[in-house]
Amino acid sequence: MEELLYMILRGLVIGVVVSAPMGPVGIYCIQRTLDKGRWSGFYTGVGAAISDLIYCLLTGFGMSFIEEFIGRHRSPIQFMGSLVLVFFGIWLVRKKPDGSIALDPDHGAPSREGDILKGFALTFSNPLILFLIIGLFAQFNFVIEGIKFYHYLLGFMGIIAGALGWWWLVSYFVDKLRGHFNQRTMKLINVVVGIIILIFAAFGIISSSVSMLSAAEKIPSSHFDSMSATFRVADLSMKGWHADFSEEDGNILRLEVSPVSKADPFGDSKIDALSIAVYALPSGEVLSQTVVSDGIDPYKGKNAWRVTRVGDLWSVFAGNREYRHMLTFNSPIAKSPEIEIMPIGRGDISVSEFDVSQSSPEKDILTEEAMLSKLNSSGNAGLKLSGIYFLYDYEQDDSFAVIGGSYRLAVEPAEEAGFFDLYYMDGAKANSSLWRFGMKKGRMCPTPFANIFDVEWRDSEGAWMLNDVQAEYDPLLHTLTVKFPYQNTSMRFKKVP
């Protein structure tokens, strides 16, 4: 019994919260109450409540599909809904109040169906309310496993009861103000309400049009090529070193590292650290710089370095035990660079494990035949990580990340030794229309640490994520865990036997 009452209570709260925002339908309900009477306003609210219930039913029994569809077509839907508001707004501005303000008890009864239909049309023309409903369902745990059908039935009855109760209260209290209005006031209210609805519509049309134009002009991120350089450096004389990424035309991107001292957190002493700076040569422009002491060896020990580029976006990672993000900057130079690592002055450095990889757009899609061929030819003991993986489980922070669905990935060995490419196979939930079989989902880059990889990962919109994404392979369980620290999220994939 307690569960049933709790379900009804949740439904009542959701019904009130969904109806309460004073949008176009709320303003129109007030106008109908003042113009035609309390019951006319209430029946307008009934139409809105029916529309809300339909959206709640769609959300409850098809949340993932609805969320994906609305997210994918948000701008066109908003544009069409705004056009509906335009017609309502123009109709209200031109409408003349008829009849006496002092209404008899039966006034408005013949237009009951019309009021319900208008309230329904105004609310149903804005499917974006689904995002509010999805949030409320998640907040109140309205859709969870193990709930019986009749529990849901009572919950949805609570939603419609809460919505109807809200509209009854609105129409009741507005009707009490009737004595303060005359015909001229009613005409003014019609015009004001119509203009407000037109403002809602104009804002929706402008914002949706801008979104659609931006989407049309957006260059797919898959058109960008990428580069990744990894190496280890020990500064034996502690005089510093620099890595030059040079082009044939003489432009150079210089990564310069030198030992420095900085104040400790309390400011009463000095601690050893490394200064990391990036310059554009020959201009000498400083593109980015930082001073680091944590997670890196500021003495003569070896640090692992990784420099990546996707399009014009560069990132530098370094560490003595694991890669840590050091800095990010934009530069159009050094697309296909020659790389040279040298000491500063008469210093002495030791460089090892140097590796460079580049990918071009034509390598971003793999046919099914090519994928299966590569998998079948990579079964030796050194490449046991290769294979097909499915999403097994995950930990997710809903405020930062959207899990892309229960999809499958193919992990293929790349041309560069120790690197692996990740290819999408099927099952994406977010932006599924953008993905098709064989598209590159990411790349796993080796680190100095066994079975741990740095990952270049494409999000649901195809944009590359380069901020400390890492993967760890468990050779005993045959699982691949991809971690996104900035999103407080991790995904674990299980290899298909």
ZIBEL-V410261 format. One record per backbone hydrogen bond with DSSP energy under -1.0 kcal/mol. NH is the residue of the N-H (numbers start at 1). CO is the residue of the C=O. Records with the same first field share a line. If there is no record, write none. Layout:
NH=CO  CO
This chain:
5=1
6=2
7=3
8=4
9=5
10=6
11=7
12=8
13=9
14=10
15=11
16=12
17=13
18=14
19=15
20=16
23=21
27=23
28=24
29=25
30=26
31=27
32=28
33=29
34=30
35=31
36=32
37=33
41=37
42=38
43=39
44=40
45=41
46=42
47=43
48=44
49=45
50=46
51=47
52=48
53=49
54=50
55=51
56=52
57=53
58=54
59=55
60=56
61=57
66=62
67=63
68=64
69=65
70=66
71=67
72=68
73=69
77=73
78=74
79=75
80=76
81=77
82=78
83=79
84=80
85=81
86=82
87=83
88=84
89=85
90=86
91=87
92=88
93=89
94=90
103=101
107=104
109=106
112=109
115=111
116=112
117=113
118=114
119=115
120=116
121=117
122=118
123=119
124=120
125=121
126=123
129=126
130=127
131=128
133=129
134=130
135=131
136=132
137=133
138=134
139=135
140=136
142=137
147=144
152=148
153=149
154=150
155=151
156=152
157=153
158=154
159=155
160=156
161=157
162=158
163=159
164=160
165=161
166=162
167=163
168=164
169=165
170=166
171=167
172=168
173=169
174=170
175=171
176=172
177=174
178=175
180=177
181=178
186=182
187=183
188=184
189=185
190=186
191=187
192=188
193=189
194=190
195=191
196=192
197=193
198=194
199=195
200=196
201=197
202=198
203=199
204=200
205=201
206=202
207=203
208=204
209=205
210=206
211=207
212=208
213=209
214=210
215=211
216=212
217=213
218=214
223=220
224=221
226=359
227=309
228=357
229=307
230=355
231=305
232=352
233=303
234=350
236=234  348
237=348
241=257
242=342
243=255
244=340
245=253
246=338
247=251
250=247
252=281
253=245
254=279
255=243
256=277
257=241
258=275
260=273
262=271
264=269
267=264
271=262
273=260
274=292
275=258
276=290
277=256
278=288
279=254
280=285
281=252
284=280
287=278
288=278
290=276
292=274
303=233
304=319
305=231
306=317
307=229
308=315
309=227
310=313
311=225
313=310
314=329
315=308
316=327
317=306
318=324
319=304
320=295
324=318
326=316
327=316
329=314
331=312
338=246
340=244
342=242
344=240
347=344
350=234
352=232
355=230
357=228
359=226
363=360
364=361
366=438
371=367
372=368
373=369
374=370
375=371
376=372
377=373
378=375
383=380
386=383
387=411
389=409
390=494
391=407
392=492
393=492
395=490
400=397
401=397
407=405
408=426
409=389
410=423
411=387
412=421
414=419
419=416
420=444
421=412
422=442
423=410
424=439
425=408
429=404
434=431
435=432
438=424
439=436
440=364
441=422
442=422
443=456
444=420
445=454
452=449
453=471
454=445
455=469
456=443
457=465
458=441
459=463
462=459
465=457
468=466
470=483
471=453
472=481
473=451
474=479
478=474
479=474
480=493
481=472
482=491
483=470
484=489
489=484
490=395
491=482
492=393
493=480
494=390
495=478
496=388
